[in-house]
Amino acid sequence: MESSPTQGRSWQTITGALTAQMGSGRAGPKWTNFLCPVHEADGQHHNPSLGVRYDPAQGKTIVRCWAGCDDQDVLAKLNLQVRDMWDQLPDRGRGNHRDHARGHRPLPNTPPPQPRMSLADRAIDYAGFPVPHKPNRGKQVGPAENVASYLYRWPDSRIEGAIIRQRVPYEDGYGKAFTQRHWTGTEWDSTGFAPIPFRLPELTEAVAGGREIYVCEGEQDVLRAFDAGQIATCNAMGAGSWTREHAKWLDGAGRVIVVADRDRPGYRHAAKVAESLHGHVGEIRVLQAAAGKDITDHLDAGLGLDQLEMVPYLDRHYRQPVQPPRQITRSR
């Protein structure tokens, strides 16, 4: 089959094999989704989870299962090989003199192995998030204004610290900033505090009572979830700051919903939270706003928490139970 100007031989080979074996694909803005021949070939109804797209810069067709199936396993089910993902493998050159003297054709150079992408990176690639950059708002033109404070307490309601949310005026608009305070028992110190989750008294009661718990990225989203009638928590200082020390307070919870912000740091943060909880709680879901960036935007759009959408790759992976290590039987 002759390839189009924008899609090369590898695209024709792979999509042709998929169409013949799994049926037609569903075209999207970036990916065409097919049923996965590894885990969706049982004849039952599935939401197609195998993404395929052509990269003209590399002359390569990329195959990616959002459920986490290995690319080579997918290709093997289609009776294809990794080399079929490339339009034309780069030539090694003239080869050595002995091979030419014997009439041997030089073998094509196998493409260098690509580092295996993490689940978070696969989800980010699928979403097509741009690389974040800090906007240039010019010089700061006034003092920061405190607009909210969030107290962090121990289960007995003793205050441990606080996060102060600030609004900072610049030449071109406003920015936001966060600072930490530690309560010594008699005064506030401008330092960090113990790694405990936000709204810990309510959180510990929810774990003991088997209630559903939401883990958000920031305090504002936590408070909005409470307003919607749910128990929620987060760590101080936003994305990337969650640790196993935070996670241990959720050990034994029945169901935890990790809500990812719709951006690169948000997806990576959600993966970190889910990984720390995997095997320590009954069930994990990794969801995101159906409108806007976060829970606050989602609720402001008039949507309910039951209308959050799954995060590709992350949700399917972490809602599965942790698999025990395989036991190797040695013959005597």
Residue pairs with C-beta under 8 A, 6 or more apart in sequence:
1 12
1 16
3 9
3 11
3 12
3 87
6 54
6 56
7 54
7 56
8 54
8 56
8 59
8 61
8 87
9 87
9 88
10 54
10 59
10 60
10 61
10 84
10 85
10 86
10 87
11 52
11 54
11 61
13 61
13 80
13 84
14 52
14 61
14 63
14 75
14 78
14 80
14 84
14 85
15 25
15 32
15 34
15 52
15 61
17 78
17 79
17 80
18 25
18 34
18 37
18 50
18 52
18 78
19 25
19 34
21 37
21 41
21 77
21 78
22 34
22 35
22 36
22 37
22 40
22 41
22 50
23 34
23 35
25 32
25 33
25 34
25 48
25 52
26 32
26 33
26 34
26 48
30 53
30 126
30 128
31 51
31 52
31 53
31 64
31 126
32 51
32 52
32 53
33 48
33 49
33 50
33 51
33 52
34 48
34 50
34 52
35 41
35 46
35 48
35 49
35 50
36 46
36 48
36 49
36 50
36 65
36 67
36 69
36 74
37 50
37 74
37 77
37 78
38 65
38 69
38 70
38 73
38 74
38 77
39 49
39 65
39 67
39 69
40 46
40 48
40 49
40 50
41 77
49 65
49 66
49 67
49 312
49 316
50 63
50 64
50 65
50 66
50 69
50 74
51 62
51 63
51 64
51 65
51 66
51 126
52 61
52 62
52 63
52 64
53 61
53 62
54 60
54 61
54 62
55 61
55 62
58 86
59 86
59 87
59 88
60 85
60 86
60 87
61 85
62 85
63 71
63 74
63 75
63 85
64 71
64 122
64 125
64 126
65 71
65 74
66 122
66 123
66 126
66 312
66 313
66 316
67 313
67 316
67 317
68 119
68 313
68 316
68 317
71 82
71 85
72 82
75 81
75 82
75 84
75 85
82 111
83 89
83 108
83 110
83 111
86 111
89 108
89 109
89 110
89 111
90 108
90 109
90 111
91 106
91 108
91 109
92 106
92 107
92 108
92 109
93 106
94 100
94 106
95 104
95 105
95 106
95 107
99 105
99 106
117 125
118 271
119 271
119 313
119 314
119 317
120 267
120 268
120 270
120 271
120 313
120 314
122 312
122 313
123 267
123 271
123 311
123 312
123 313
123 314
124 264
124 267
124 268
126 312
126 313
127 262
127 267
127 312
129 262
129 263
129 264
129 267
131 264
132 263
132 264
132 265
136 172
137 170
137 171
137 172
137 173
137 174
137 175
138 170
138 171
138 172
139 170
139 171
140 168
140 169
140 170
141 169
141 170
141 171
142 169
144 166
144 167
144 168
144 177
145 166
145 167
145 168
145 169
146 164
146 165
146 166
147 165
147 166
147 167
148 164
148 165
148 219
148 220
149 162
149 163
149 164
149 165
150 162
150 163
150 165
150 198
150 219
151 159
151 161
151 162
152 159
152 160
152 161
152 162
152 163
152 193
152 196
152 197
152 198
152 200
152 236
153 159
153 160
153 199
153 200
153 201
154 160
154 196
154 200
154 201
155 200
155 201
155 204
156 201
157 201
159 183
160 182
160 183
160 193
160 194
160 196
161 180
161 181
161 182
161 183
161 192
161 193
161 194
161 236
162 180
162 181
162 183
162 188
163 178
163 179
163 180
163 181
163 219
163 236
163 237
164 178
164 179
164 180
164 181
165 176
165 177
165 178
165 219
165 220
166 176
166 177
166 178
166 179
167 174
167 175
167 176
168 174
168 175
168 176
168 177
178 237
178 238
179 190
180 190
180 191
180 192
180 193
180 236
180 237
181 188
181 189
181 190
181 191
181 193
182 188
182 189
182 190
182 191
182 192
182 193
183 189
183 193
192 236
193 236
195 235
195 236
195 243
195 245
195 246
196 245
196 246
196 249
197 203
197 233
197 234
197 235
197 246
197 249
197 250
198 219
198 222
198 233
198 234
198 235
198 236
199 222
199 226
199 231
199 232
199 233
200 233
200 249
202 226
202 231
203 213
203 231
203 233
203 249
203 250
204 249
205 211
206 212
206 213
206 231
206 253
207 213
207 249
207 250
207 251
207 252
207 253
210 253
210 254
211 231
211 254
212 230
212 231
212 254
212 255
212 256
212 257
213 231
213 232
213 233
213 250
213 253
213 255
213 256
213 257
214 222
214 225
214 230
214 231
214 232
214 233
214 256
214 257
214 258
214 259
214 295
214 305
215 232
215 233
215 234
215 250
215 256
215 257
215 258
215 259
215 273
216 222
216 225
216 232
216 233
216 234
216 259
216 294
216 295
217 234
217 238
217 239
217 259
217 260
217 261
217 266
217 269
217 270
217 294
218 234
218 238
218 294
219 234
220 296
221 232
221 234
221 259
221 294
221 295
221 296
222 232
222 233
222 234
224 295
224 296
224 299
225 231
225 232
225 295
225 305
226 232
227 299
228 299
228 304
228 305
230 305
233 250
235 241
235 242
235 243
235 246
238 269
239 261
239 265
239 266
239 268
239 269
240 265
240 268
240 269
240 272
242 269
242 272
242 273
242 276
243 276
244 276
246 276
247 273
247 276
247 277
247 280
248 280
250 256
250 277
250 280
250 281
251 280
251 281
252 280
252 281
253 277
253 281
253 282
254 281
254 282
254 283
255 281
255 282
255 283
255 284
255 285
256 277
256 281
256 283
256 284
256 285
257 284
257 285
257 286
257 287
257 308
258 270
258 273
258 274
258 277
258 284
258 285
258 286
258 287
258 318
259 270
259 287
259 288
259 289
259 294
259 295
259 308
260 266
260 267
260 269
260 270
260 286
260 287
260 288
260 311
260 314
261 267
261 269
261 270
261 288
261 293
261 294
262 288
262 289
262 292
262 293
262 294
263 293
266 288
266 293
266 294
267 311
267 314
270 286
270 311
270 314
271 286
271 314
274 284
274 286
274 314
274 318
275 318
277 284
277 318
278 284
278 318
278 322
279 321
279 322
283 319
284 318
284 319
285 310
285 315
285 318
285 319
286 310
286 311
286 314
286 315
286 318
286 319
287 308
287 309
287 310
287 311
287 315
288 308
288 309
288 310
288 311
289 295
289 297
289 298
289 303
289 308
289 309
290 298
290 301
290 303
290 307
290 308
290 309
291 297
291 298
291 301
291 303
292 298
292 300
292 301
295 305
295 308
298 305
298 307
298 308
299 305
310 316
